[in-house]
C-alpha cells in the first residue's frame, strides 16, 4: 500500500475521532511538482568525506504512482497528490498522524523509537527506580521485564494514541503496565507518562495542522 492510500485511510477515519479535515482542491504548489521516478544519477551523488557531508543526490521518491489513482474518500485528490501533501510534513508528525488515526504499522516504529528516547530521558531526570516489580501480563501470562520497562511505557503511549477512550484514565494505564494505581502514581510514572502523551499529542496536532494546510489551498 502506497503512502497516498495510507493517508487516504487515515483521513477517512479522522471524523470518527472528531477531527474535521476540511478538504479543498490540491495545493497550487502541486501544479509545478514533478515527482522523481528514477534513482539518483551517479554524477549527482557526492560521497561523504571527513570534511564534507557529501550529497546523496535526488531527494526521496514518492511511492504513489500515476495521476489516475483516484481517491475514493477525498474528492478531487489522487493518491499521488495526497502523497505530495504528506511529503511536506515532518516525518515524525506524519507518522504520528498515520498511527493515531489508522494504526498504520509502517509508521509505528518511527513513533515508538522517538517515544523510547523520551522515556529513557525521563527515567534519568525523574529518578525512576532501576527496577520495578510488576504483575504478569494479563493477556499472555508472561512475566513483565523489571529493568526495561520504558519499552512498555512506549507501547502504552502508542495504544492510547490509537485508542484514547480505552487508555485515557490513570487506572487503565496502571493496569496495563502491571501496577496498582497507587504504585503507578507513587513511583512518579504517572507524571512522566503524562509528559510522553503531551509530546505525542503535540506531534499529532502539528501533523494535522500541516496536513490541513496542504489540503485546503482553496475551497471547492
DRENMARKOL-620983 format. One record per residue: x, y, z of N, C-alpha, C in turn; residue in three letters. Coordinates in pm, 1 decimal, padded with zeros to 6 digits. Each point is the difference from the previous one (the first is absolute). Layout:
// residues N
ZATOR     n.c1     n.c2     n.c3    ca.c1    ca.c2    ca.c3     c.c1     c.c2     c.c3 residu
ZATOR        X        Y        Z        X        Y        Z        X        Y        Z    ALA
...
This chain:
// residues 220
ZATOR     n.c1     n.c2     n.c3    ca.c1    ca.c2    ca.c3     c.c1     c.c2     c.c3 residu
ZATOR  00085.0 -00119.2  00000.0 -00085.0  00119.2  00000.0  00088.9  00124.8  00000.0    UNK
ZATOR -00025.3  00092.0 -00094.5  00085.6  00117.6 -00009.6 -00041.6  00106.5  00100.5    UNK
ZATOR  00081.9  00104.4  00008.1 -00021.3  00104.4  00098.9 -00133.2  00071.3 -00020.4    UNK
ZATOR -00036.9  00024.3 -00126.0 -00126.6  00066.3 -00026.6 -00119.1 -00078.5  00051.1    UNK
ZATOR  00001.6 -00131.4 -00019.8 -00109.1 -00084.8  00048.3 -00005.8 -00001.7  00152.6    UNK
ZATOR  00117.0 -00006.2  00062.5  00003.8 -00001.6  00147.2 -00054.5  00130.5  00056.4    UNK
ZATOR  00036.0  00111.2 -00063.8 -00050.1  00128.9  00046.0 -00149.3  00011.5 -00025.7    UNK
ZATOR -00046.2 -00053.5 -00111.2 -00142.7  00001.8 -00031.4 -00080.2 -00070.8  00109.5    UNK
ZATOR  00047.5 -00115.7  00043.5 -00069.4 -00073.5  00104.4 -00001.1  00078.0  00130.9    UNK
ZATOR  00112.8  00066.1  00031.0  00007.4  00078.0  00123.1 -00099.7  00115.3 -00002.3    UNK
ZATOR -00009.9  00068.0 -00113.6 -00093.2  00112.4 -00013.1 -00144.1 -00049.2  00013.2    UNK
ZATOR -00027.8 -00116.2 -00058.1 -00135.7 -00054.7  00005.6 -00043.4 -00028.6  00143.6    UNK
ZATOR  00096.9 -00032.2  00085.5 -00033.0 -00034.9  00137.9  00015.0  00117.5  00095.9    UNK
ZATOR  00042.4  00113.6 -00052.0  00019.0  00116.6  00086.9 -00131.2  00044.4  00063.0    UNK
ZATOR -00108.4 -00006.2 -00076.2 -00128.5  00046.2  00052.2 -00044.5 -00082.9  00120.4    UNK
ZATOR  00038.9 -00127.9  00003.2 -00036.2 -00085.4  00112.5  00068.4  00045.1  00128.2    UNK
ZATOR  00109.9  00072.4 -00014.2  00072.1  00053.6  00115.8 -00039.3  00144.4  00027.9    UNK
ZATOR -00099.9  00050.3 -00073.7 -00042.6  00137.3  00020.7  00099.2  00101.4 -00051.9    UNK
ZATOR  00074.4 -00035.8 -00104.1  00102.0  00088.5 -00056.2 -00045.4  00044.8 -00138.3    UNK
ZATOR -00051.2  00121.1 -00013.1 -00045.4  00046.7 -00131.4  00117.3  00034.9 -00090.1    UNK
ZATOR  00005.6 -00061.9 -00114.5  00101.8  00032.9 -00099.9 -00073.2  00056.8 -00121.0    UNK
ZATOR -00010.5  00131.6 -00006.9 -00070.6  00064.7 -00109.1  00084.1 -00013.9 -00125.9    UNK
ZATOR -00052.0 -00072.2 -00096.1  00076.4 -00030.9 -00120.2 -00039.6  00093.0 -00113.9    UNK
ZATOR  00098.4  00062.1 -00063.1 -00024.7  00082.2 -00116.6  00067.0 -00061.6 -00120.2    UNK
ZATOR  00045.2  00083.2 -00091.9  00072.7 -00048.8 -00116.6  00148.2 -00011.8  00035.3    UNK
ZATOR  00076.3 -00076.5 -00079.8  00142.6 -00014.7  00028.1  00070.8  00134.2  00007.4    UNK
ZATOR  00106.4  00003.9  00077.9  00078.8  00121.4  00014.9  00054.0  00045.4 -00134.5    UNK
ZATOR  00001.1  00132.9 -00028.2  00055.7  00049.1 -00126.6  00143.7 -00043.7 -00021.1    UNK
ZATOR  00072.2 -00022.5  00110.3  00140.0 -00041.1 -00013.5  00011.5 -00132.6 -00072.9    UNK
ZATOR -00106.6 -00080.5  00006.2  00006.2 -00130.3 -00064.3  00005.9  00011.4 -00151.9    UNK
ZATOR -00055.2  00108.7 -00053.8 -00005.9  00012.7 -00145.9  00139.8  00003.1 -00061.0    UNK
ZATOR  00096.1  00051.4  00075.4  00136.7  00009.0 -00050.5  00087.6 -00114.3  00049.5    UNK
ZATOR -00062.3 -00096.5  00064.3  00077.6 -00110.5  00057.0  00012.5 -00113.7 -00101.1    UNK
ZATOR  00120.9 -00045.8 -00019.8  00024.8 -00111.9 -00088.9  00070.4 -00108.6  00082.1    UNK
ZATOR -00072.1 -00105.3  00037.3  00060.8 -00102.3  00086.2  00115.7 -00070.4 -00067.4    UNK
ZATOR  00102.4 -00034.4  00080.1  00113.7 -00074.2 -00051.6 -00039.9 -00145.8 -00017.6    UNK
ZATOR  00024.4 -00051.9 -00114.5 -00037.3 -00139.0 -00025.2  00121.2 -00088.5 -00022.8    UNK
ZATOR  00117.5  00058.5 -00008.8  00121.7 -00076.9 -00023.9  00094.8  00014.2  00118.2    UNK
ZATOR  00087.6 -00097.0  00021.3  00097.8  00012.7  00108.6  00099.4  00111.7 -00031.4    UNK
ZATOR  00072.9  00050.1  00100.8  00096.5  00106.2 -00024.1  00102.9 -00039.8 -00104.5    UNK
ZATOR  00032.6  00092.8 -00087.2  00104.6 -00025.4 -00096.8  00134.1 -00003.6  00072.1    UNK
ZATOR  00093.8 -00080.7 -00051.2  00127.8 -00016.7  00066.5  00071.4  00133.4  00017.6    UNK
ZATOR -00011.5  00089.7 -00099.0  00072.8  00126.3  00010.4 -00063.2  00095.8  00100.6    UNK
ZATOR -00123.2 -00030.4  00044.2 -00063.2  00084.9  00100.2  00040.8 -00037.5  00142.1    UNK
ZATOR  00054.9 -00119.5  00017.4  00034.5 -00048.2  00132.1  00143.1  00039.1  00033.4    UNK
ZATOR  00017.7  00073.7  00112.7  00132.1  00041.0  00045.7  00030.5 -00076.3  00128.4    UNK
ZATOR  00097.6 -00091.2 -00001.8  00030.0 -00077.8  00120.5  00043.6  00089.0  00115.2    UNK
ZATOR -00036.0 -00039.5  00122.2  00040.3  00075.4  00118.2  00147.1 -00024.5  00031.5    UNK
ZATOR  00066.1  00102.0  00054.9  00138.9 -00009.4  00044.2  00009.4  00052.4  00142.1    UNK
ZATOR  00122.3  00003.3  00053.7  00018.6  00050.9  00136.1 -00034.4  00147.4  00009.6    UNK
ZATOR  00016.9  00073.9 -00110.3 -00022.2  00144.4  00001.7 -00128.7  00042.8 -00068.0    UNK
ZATOR -00068.5 -00092.4 -00064.3 -00118.9  00035.6 -00077.3 -00105.8 -00108.2  00018.1    UNK
ZATOR -00123.5  00044.4  00027.2 -00109.1 -00096.0  00016.6 -00042.4 -00064.4 -00130.9    UNK
ZATOR  00043.6  00060.1 -00112.6 -00036.7 -00054.4 -00128.8 -00143.0  00032.8 -00038.1    UNK
ZATOR -00048.9 -00067.5 -00103.9 -00135.6  00022.8 -00048.8 -00057.2 -00133.4 -00046.5    UNK
ZATOR -00110.8 -00045.2  00060.2 -00056.1 -00129.9 -00039.7 -00066.5  00001.5 -00136.4    UNK
ZATOR -00011.7  00118.1 -00062.7 -00063.4  00007.6 -00130.8 -00143.1  00046.8  00006.9    UNK
ZATOR -00083.3 -00050.1 -00089.3 -00138.9  00042.2 -00008.3 -00074.3 -00040.2  00127.1    UNK
ZATOR -00088.0  00087.0  00051.4 -00076.3 -00034.1  00120.0 -00088.2 -00122.2 -00019.0    UNK
ZATOR -00064.2 -00041.8  00109.8 -00080.2 -00121.8  00000.1 -00109.7 -00002.8 -00104.0    UNK
ZATOR -00036.0 -00119.0 -00040.8 -00102.7 -00020.4 -00101.1 -00133.1 -00028.6  00068.4    UNK
ZATOR -00105.6  00065.4 -00042.0 -00132.3 -00029.4  00053.9 -00042.6 -00138.6 -00046.7    UNK
ZATOR -00067.9 -00072.2  00087.2 -00040.3 -00135.5 -00036.3 -00129.4 -00003.8 -00078.9    UNK
ZATOR -00078.4  00109.1  00003.5 -00123.4  00002.0 -00077.1  00032.5  00000.8 -00147.7    UNK
ZATOR -00077.3 -00068.9 -00079.8  00028.7 -00012.8 -00142.4 -00121.8  00040.3 -00081.6    UNK
ZATOR  00025.1  00080.7 -00103.8 -00104.2  00029.0 -00097.5 -00099.1  00104.7  00042.5    UNK
ZATOR -00043.1  00081.6 -00095.8 -00096.4  00104.4  00029.3 -00143.7 -00050.0 -00005.6    UNK
ZATOR -00019.8 -00124.3 -00039.7 -00136.1 -00052.3 -00010.5 -00040.7 -00080.8  00123.1    UNK
ZATOR  00087.1 -00006.5  00099.7 -00032.8 -00074.3  00120.9 -00088.2  00086.9  00087.2    UNK
ZATOR -00127.5  00005.1 -00031.7 -00092.3  00091.0  00066.7 -00032.4 -00045.3  00141.2    UNK
ZATOR -00005.2  00094.4  00090.4 -00038.6 -00027.5  00137.9 -00151.0 -00016.8  00007.6    UNK
ZATOR -00043.2 -00095.1  00080.0 -00143.3 -00027.0  00012.8 -00065.7  00092.1  00101.6    UNK
ZATOR  00077.7  00046.3  00098.5 -00062.2  00075.6  00108.5  00039.5  00146.7  00001.4    UNK
ZATOR  00103.2  00037.7 -00071.8  00043.7  00138.8 -00003.7 -00023.6  00051.8 -00140.6    UNK
ZATOR -00113.8  00061.7 -00021.6 -00041.8  00039.4 -00133.6  00100.1  00097.2 -00062.0    UNK
ZATOR  00036.5 -00027.2 -00124.4  00088.3  00089.7 -00072.9  00147.8 -00027.3  00018.3    UNK
ZATOR  00036.2 -00094.8  00085.5  00140.3 -00030.7  00023.7  00035.1 -00138.0 -00053.8    UNK
ZATOR  00116.5 -00011.0 -00059.0  00053.9 -00130.7 -00035.7  00088.5 -00046.5  00114.7    UNK
ZATOR  00035.3 -00127.4 -00001.1  00092.0 -00051.2  00101.2  00134.8  00070.3 -00011.7    UNK
ZATOR  00037.6  00036.2 -00121.3  00127.3  00068.6 -00020.1 -00002.9  00137.3  00067.1    UNK
ZATOR -00112.3  00070.0 -00011.7 -00013.1  00132.2  00061.1 -00001.9 -00010.4  00152.8    UNK
ZATOR -00065.1 -00104.1  00051.9  00002.8 -00022.1  00144.0  00141.6 -00031.1  00045.9    UNK
ZATOR  00071.6 -00078.0 -00078.4  00139.0 -00029.4  00033.0  00085.6  00124.1 -00000.1    UNK
ZATOR -00027.3  00092.3 -00091.7  00073.5  00126.5 -00005.6 -00027.0  00082.8  00125.3    UNK
ZATOR -00126.4  00005.5  00042.4 -00034.4  00073.4  00121.7  00069.6 -00062.1  00120.6    UNK
ZATOR  00003.9 -00132.9  00004.8  00063.9 -00068.1  00112.7  00150.0  00024.2  00003.3    UNK
ZATOR  00061.4  00010.5 -00117.7  00144.7  00018.6 -00007.4  00044.2  00134.9  00054.0    UNK
ZATOR -00092.4  00093.4  00015.5  00034.0  00133.1  00050.4 -00010.8  00008.3  00152.0    UNK
ZATOR -00041.7 -00107.6  00063.0 -00017.1 -00003.9  00145.0  00123.0 -00062.9  00063.2    UNK
ZATOR  00037.4  00046.9  00118.5  00113.3 -00058.5  00071.5 -00025.2 -00150.9  00015.3    UNK
ZATOR  00100.8 -00083.8 -00027.6 -00020.5 -00145.9  00002.4 -00057.7 -00052.5  00130.8    UNK
ZATOR  00047.0  00053.0  00113.8 -00052.7 -00047.3  00127.1 -00145.5  00039.1  00017.5    UNK
ZATOR -00034.4  00121.9 -00039.4 -00138.3  00045.4  00012.9 -00091.6 -00078.6 -00093.8    UNK
ZATOR  00046.1 -00025.6 -00120.7 -00079.5 -00079.4 -00094.1 -00020.5 -00141.6  00052.9    UNK
ZATOR  00107.0 -00059.7  00051.8 -00010.5 -00135.6  00054.4 -00099.0 -00003.8  00116.1    UNK
ZATOR  00000.5  00104.1  00083.2 -00091.8  00005.1  00113.6 -00144.2  00010.7 -00047.5    UNK
ZATOR -00024.5  00082.6 -00101.3 -00135.1  00013.9 -00054.8 -00047.4 -00133.9 -00057.7    UNK
ZATOR  00084.6 -00064.3 -00077.6 -00038.3 -00126.7 -00062.5 -00023.8 -00108.3  00105.5    UNK
ZATOR  00083.0 -00000.1  00104.0 -00018.7 -00101.0  00103.9 -00126.4  00026.0  00079.9    UNK
ZATOR -00015.9  00122.0  00048.4 -00112.8  00029.7  00088.9 -00134.7 -00010.8 -00070.4    UNK
ZATOR -00005.1  00035.9 -00127.0 -00126.8 -00004.0 -00071.4 -00030.1 -00136.7 -00059.7    UNK
ZATOR  00105.5 -00072.5 -00037.7 -00024.0 -00121.1 -00078.3  00078.4 -00121.3  00049.2    UNK
ZATOR  00067.6  00011.8  00116.9  00082.8 -00108.8  00051.6  00090.5 -00054.5 -00110.4    UNK
ZATOR  00065.0  00092.2 -00070.7  00083.7 -00033.3 -00115.7  00129.4 -00066.3  00047.4    UNK
ZATOR  00015.5 -00129.2 -00028.2  00115.4 -00075.2  00050.0  00131.1  00047.0 -00060.2    UNK
ZATOR -00003.4  00060.3 -00118.4  00123.0  00052.2 -00059.4  00052.9  00118.8  00081.0    UNK
ZATOR -00088.3  00071.4  00066.7  00037.1  00120.1  00074.5  00035.3 -00029.5  00145.0    UNK
ZATOR -00044.5 -00112.1  00049.2  00018.2 -00031.6  00141.8  00145.8  00003.8  00045.4    UNK
ZATOR  00095.8 -00061.1 -00072.6  00139.2  00001.9  00047.2  00056.6  00140.7  00014.9    UNK
ZATOR -00037.6  00090.7 -00090.5  00050.6  00137.0  00006.2 -00046.5  00069.2  00128.0    UNK
ZATOR -00127.6 -00014.3  00029.9 -00055.3  00065.0  00118.9  00054.3 -00064.9  00127.0    UNK
ZATOR  00007.0 -00131.9  00002.8  00045.7 -00068.6  00120.3  00146.4  00031.4  00029.8    UNK
ZATOR  00081.7  00009.8 -00103.4  00142.0  00030.9  00021.0  00016.6  00135.7  00067.6    UNK
ZATOR -00077.1  00099.1 -00044.4  00010.2  00133.1  00059.8 -00055.3  00000.6  00141.9    UNK
ZATOR -00106.4 -00075.6  00023.5 -00054.5 -00011.3  00134.8  00099.5 -00066.9  00094.6    UNK
ZATOR  00072.9 -00097.3 -00050.1  00096.9 -00070.3  00083.5  00113.9  00092.8  00041.1    UNK
ZATOR  00045.3  00083.7 -00091.9  00103.4  00098.7  00034.4 -00050.4  00090.2  00112.1    UNK
ZATOR -00122.7  00043.3 -00013.4 -00059.8  00087.4  00100.6 -00015.2 -00072.0  00133.7    UNK
ZATOR -00044.1 -00124.9 -00002.1 -00021.6 -00075.8  00123.3  00131.1 -00021.7  00075.4    UNK
ZATOR  00105.6 -00030.0 -00072.8  00130.3 -00020.4  00064.4  00049.3  00129.6  00063.5    UNK
ZATOR -00021.2  00111.7 -00068.0  00037.6  00129.8  00057.4 -00079.7  00028.3  00127.4    UNK
ZATOR -00129.2 -00029.2 -00002.1 -00083.3  00022.5  00117.2  00040.9 -00090.0  00115.0    UNK
ZATOR  00040.6 -00119.8 -00031.7  00044.5 -00093.3  00104.7  00116.7  00058.4  00078.3    UNK
ZATOR  00088.9  00068.6 -00069.7  00116.2  00059.2  00066.5 -00037.8  00127.2  00075.5    UNK
ZATOR -00071.7  00088.0 -00067.2 -00029.8  00130.5  00060.4 -00099.9 -00010.0  00115.3    UNK
ZATOR -00090.9 -00097.6 -00006.3 -00101.0 -00013.9  00104.7  00035.2 -00106.2  00103.1    UNK
ZATOR  00121.5 -00056.9 -00016.9  00051.8 -00097.5  00098.4 -00094.6 -00117.7  00020.5    UNK
ZATOR -00047.8 -00055.2 -00109.4 -00081.9 -00120.8  00012.1  00087.3 -00113.6  00052.1    UNK
ZATOR -00057.3 -00097.5  00067.4  00080.4 -00110.5  00056.4  00069.2 -00081.6 -00108.5    UNK
ZATOR  00110.8 -00058.9  00038.1  00075.0 -00083.3 -00094.3 -00080.6 -00122.5 -00042.7    UNK
ZATOR -00073.6 -00055.6  00095.7 -00083.9 -00115.8 -00027.8 -00140.0  00023.4  00056.7    UNK
ZATOR -00098.5 -00055.4 -00067.0 -00137.7  00006.9  00049.1 -00059.6 -00140.4 -00006.7    UNK
ZATOR -00041.5 -00047.7  00113.4 -00064.9 -00131.2  00003.5 -00146.1  00017.0 -00037.1    UNK
ZATOR -00040.9 -00067.6 -00105.6 -00135.1  00017.9 -00051.4 -00072.7 -00133.8 -00010.8    UNK
ZATOR -00129.6  00007.5 -00006.4 -00080.1 -00121.3 -00016.6  00022.4 -00058.3 -00138.9    UNK
ZATOR -00022.2 -00129.3 -00012.6  00012.9 -00064.9 -00130.9 -00104.4  00055.4 -00096.2    UNK
ZATOR  00028.6 -00009.5 -00129.1 -00092.2  00048.4 -00101.8 -00132.0 -00078.4  00007.2    UNK
ZATOR -00109.7  00073.1  00003.2 -00130.8 -00064.6  00011.7 -00038.2 -00075.5 -00126.7    UNK
ZATOR  00056.8  00040.4 -00112.3 -00036.4 -00062.3 -00128.5  00082.9 -00124.5 -00027.4    UNK
ZATOR  00132.5  00012.5  00011.4  00089.6 -00111.1 -00034.1  00039.2 -00083.9  00121.1    UNK
ZATOR -00012.5  00056.8  00120.7  00042.9 -00071.5  00119.0  00150.1  00005.2  00022.4    UNK
ZATOR  00071.9  00070.1 -00086.3  00145.4  00008.6  00010.6  00041.0  00106.6  00101.3    UNK
ZATOR  00116.2 -00021.0  00060.6  00051.9  00097.4  00096.1  00046.1  00125.3 -00073.1    UNK
ZATOR -00036.0  00113.4  00052.3  00044.5  00126.3 -00058.1  00144.8  00028.4  00041.2    UNK
ZATOR  00073.0  00066.1 -00089.9  00138.8  00033.6  00029.9  00007.5  00102.5  00112.7    UNK
ZATOR  00098.2 -00018.2  00086.8  00013.7  00090.6  00113.8  00084.7  00122.4 -00034.5    UNK
ZATOR  00103.3 -00019.7 -00079.6  00092.0  00110.9 -00028.8 -00038.4  00077.3 -00125.6    UNK
ZATOR -00038.1 -00070.2 -00102.2 -00026.9  00064.4 -00128.9 -00148.3  00036.5 -00012.7    UNK
ZATOR -00051.0  00065.4  00100.0 -00142.4  00032.5  00000.8 -00035.6  00120.5 -00085.7    UNK
ZATOR  00101.9  00077.0 -00043.6 -00027.9  00117.0 -00084.6 -00067.0 -00040.8 -00131.0    UNK
ZATOR  00034.4 -00118.8 -00048.7 -00060.9 -00046.9 -00124.3 -00150.5 -00018.9  00015.7    UNK
ZATOR -00040.9 -00047.0  00118.5 -00143.2 -00018.6  00023.4 -00072.5  00133.8  00012.8    UNK
ZATOR  00068.3  00100.5  00053.0 -00059.7  00133.5  00004.2 -00023.7  00052.1 -00141.4    UNK
ZATOR  00093.2 -00028.9 -00089.4 -00015.7  00042.9 -00139.7 -00115.0 -00073.4 -00067.2    UNK
ZATOR -00009.8 -00130.5  00026.3 -00111.1 -00077.1 -00055.8 -00133.6  00052.8  00050.5    UNK
ZATOR -00004.1  00034.7  00127.7 -00121.8  00056.2  00058.0 -00036.3  00132.2 -00066.8    UNK
ZATOR  00101.1  00085.2 -00022.6 -00025.7  00128.9 -00064.6 -00052.8 -00020.0 -00141.9    UNK
ZATOR  00055.1 -00097.0 -00071.2 -00048.0 -00028.7 -00135.0 -00145.5 -00047.5  00002.5    UNK
ZATOR -00031.2 -00086.9  00094.0 -00137.0 -00050.3  00009.9 -00096.4  00112.7  00036.0    UNK
ZATOR  00041.6  00087.0  00089.3 -00087.6  00110.8  00037.2 -00017.0  00097.7 -00115.5    UNK
ZATOR  00107.2  00021.9 -00076.7 -00011.1  00088.4 -00115.0 -00099.9 -00050.2 -00102.0    UNK
ZATOR -00001.9 -00132.3 -00019.9 -00091.3 -00058.7 -00098.4 -00140.4 -00020.8  00055.5    UNK
ZATOR -00011.9 -00013.1  00131.3 -00130.7 -00025.2  00060.9 -00007.5  00069.0  00136.2    UNK
ZATOR -00009.9  00132.5  00001.3  00005.6  00075.9  00126.2 -00114.5 -00029.1  00095.2    UNK
ZATOR -00111.9 -00048.5 -00050.9 -00114.2 -00025.3  00087.1  00023.7 -00120.0  00091.4    UNK
ZATOR  00088.1 -00090.5 -00040.6  00027.3 -00119.2  00079.1  00106.5  00026.3  00106.3    UNK
ZATOR  00101.8  00079.2 -00035.9  00113.4  00020.3  00089.7  00009.1  00144.2  00050.2    UNK
ZATOR -00112.6  00066.4  00011.1  00001.9  00140.3  00038.8 -00002.1  00025.5  00149.6    UNK
ZATOR -00010.5 -00106.0  00083.1 -00003.9  00019.0  00145.4  00128.1 -00055.6  00062.6    UNK
ZATOR  00035.4  00053.8  00116.8  00120.4 -00047.4  00069.2 -00015.7 -00145.6  00041.9    UNK
ZATOR -00118.8 -00038.8  00038.1 -00023.2 -00138.3  00041.6  00023.8 -00096.4 -00115.4    UNK
ZATOR -00048.2  00034.5 -00118.3  00019.5 -00086.1 -00117.4  00146.8 -00006.6 -00038.4    UNK
ZATOR  00069.4  00111.6  00010.5  00143.1  00002.7 -00032.1  00079.1 -00086.6  00096.7    UNK
ZATOR -00028.8  00016.7  00129.8  00071.5 -00077.5  00101.2 -00024.7 -00149.4 -00018.0    UNK
ZATOR -00124.6 -00037.3 -00028.3 -00034.7 -00141.3 -00016.7  00072.8 -00059.9 -00119.6    UNK
ZATOR  00006.6  00074.5 -00110.5  00072.9 -00049.2 -00117.5  00147.7 -00018.5  00032.6    UNK
ZATOR  00055.1  00091.4  00078.9  00142.4 -00003.1  00032.6  00032.8 -00106.9  00103.9    UNK
ZATOR -00101.6 -00048.7  00070.8  00023.2 -00105.4  00097.7  00019.9  00050.0  00141.5    UNK
ZATOR -00054.8  00117.1  00031.3  00010.3  00057.7  00133.5 -00137.8  00039.5  00049.9    UNK
ZATOR -00009.3  00018.9  00129.4 -00121.8  00059.2  00055.1  00003.4  00149.7 -00029.7    UNK
ZATOR -00115.7  00061.6  00003.2 -00005.8  00143.9 -00024.2  00086.4  00075.4  00101.8    UNK
ZATOR  00001.7 -00048.0  00123.5  00077.2  00064.0  00107.1  00149.4 -00001.8 -00031.4    UNK
ZATOR  00052.9 -00116.9 -00038.8  00142.7 -00010.4 -00030.3  00035.6  00074.4 -00129.3    UNK
ZATOR -00088.1 -00002.5 -00096.0  00020.3  00072.9 -00126.0  00025.8  00147.4  00027.4    UNK
ZATOR -00077.2  00056.0  00090.6  00015.4  00141.9  00033.0  00119.4  00023.2  00092.8    UNK
ZATOR  00017.4 -00088.0  00097.2  00103.9  00020.8  00100.8  00140.3 -00006.7 -00059.5    UNK
ZATOR  00019.5 -00084.5 -00099.2  00131.6 -00013.1 -00063.1  00032.2  00115.0 -00094.9    UNK
ZATOR -00095.5  00088.4 -00022.1  00022.7  00112.6 -00089.2 -00025.9 -00031.2 -00146.0    UNK
ZATOR -00050.3 -00119.4 -00028.4 -00023.7 -00039.5 -00138.9 -00116.9  00076.2 -00060.7    UNK
ZATOR -00099.3  00031.0  00082.0 -00117.8  00070.4 -00052.2  00039.3  00135.7 -00056.1    UNK
ZATOR  00081.8  00075.2  00073.6  00041.1  00132.8 -00046.6  00089.7 -00008.8 -00122.5    UNK
ZATOR  00093.3 -00094.7  00002.8  00089.1 -00015.5 -00114.7 -00074.0 -00044.7 -00124.8    UNK
ZATOR -00092.9 -00093.7  00019.5 -00077.2 -00048.3 -00114.4 -00086.6  00111.6 -00058.0    UNK
ZATOR -00050.9  00087.7  00085.8 -00079.0  00113.9 -00048.2  00083.2  00087.4 -00093.0    UNK
ZATOR  00129.1  00012.8  00028.4  00087.9  00076.9 -00088.0  00016.8 -00070.4 -00134.6    UNK
ZATOR  00008.5 -00132.1  00001.9  00011.2 -00075.4 -00125.3 -00124.0  00020.4 -00086.4    UNK
ZATOR -00116.5 -00007.7  00063.6 -00124.2  00019.2 -00074.3 -00009.7  00142.9 -00051.9    UNK
ZATOR  00050.2  00096.0  00077.8 -00002.4  00139.6 -00045.1  00083.9  00016.6 -00126.2    UNK
ZATOR  00115.7 -00065.4 -00005.4  00083.8  00005.6 -00121.0 -00070.8 -00066.8 -00117.4    UNK
ZATOR -00058.9 -00117.9  00025.5 -00070.6 -00070.9 -00106.7 -00115.0  00084.5 -00053.9    UNK
ZATOR -00070.9  00065.6  00090.3 -00112.1  00085.5 -00041.0  00049.7  00117.7 -00082.8    UNK
ZATOR  00112.0  00058.8  00038.3  00053.3  00112.8 -00076.2  00042.1 -00043.3 -00140.0    UNK
ZATOR  00066.9 -00116.1 -00010.4  00037.7 -00049.6 -00132.8 -00123.9 -00021.1 -00086.3    UNK
ZATOR -00102.8 -00054.9  00061.1 -00124.3 -00026.1 -00073.4 -00066.1  00130.8 -00042.8    UNK
ZATOR -00014.8  00093.1  00092.8 -00066.7  00126.8 -00031.3  00075.1  00077.3 -00107.8    UNK
ZATOR  00132.7  00001.9  00009.4  00080.0  00070.8 -00100.8 -00013.0 -00067.8 -00136.4    UNK
ZATOR -00004.6 -00133.1  00000.4 -00015.7 -00072.2 -00126.0 -00134.7  00025.9 -00064.0    UNK
ZATOR -00106.4  00000.5  00081.0 -00134.2  00028.9 -00052.5 -00006.4  00142.2 -00053.9    UNK
ZATOR  00060.4  00093.1  00071.7  00001.0  00140.0 -00045.7  00068.5  00012.5 -00135.7    UNK
ZATOR  00116.6 -00061.9 -00014.6  00072.2  00008.4 -00127.5 -00074.1 -00073.8 -00110.5    UNK
ZATOR -00067.4 -00108.3  00036.0 -00077.4 -00073.1 -00100.2 -00115.3  00084.4 -00049.4    UNK
ZATOR -00067.5  00069.5  00090.4 -00107.5  00089.7 -00040.9  00052.0  00105.0 -00097.1    UNK
ZATOR  00114.2  00057.9  00031.8  00055.0  00105.4 -00085.5  00032.6 -00052.1 -00138.9    UNK
ZATOR  00037.8 -00126.3 -00008.7  00032.7 -00058.5 -00129.9 -00121.4 -00041.6 -00080.2    UNK
ZATOR -00115.8 -00008.7  00065.4 -00118.3 -00054.0 -00067.9 -00115.1  00101.1 -00014.6    UNK
ZATOR  00017.0  00121.6  00049.0 -00108.3  00096.6 -00013.0  00052.3  00130.7 -00061.2    UNK
ZATOR  00069.0 -00012.9 -00110.8  00057.0  00117.4 -00065.3 -00107.6  00102.0 -00035.7    UNK
ZATOR -00115.2 -00048.6 -00045.3 -00112.1  00088.0 -00032.2 -00128.3 -00082.6  00005.3    UNK
ZATOR -00111.4  00057.6  00031.1 -00122.0 -00079.5  00013.8 -00045.8 -00057.8 -00133.2    UNK
ZATOR -00072.0 -00112.4  00008.0 -00052.2 -00062.3 -00121.3 -00125.2  00074.5 -00046.7    UNK
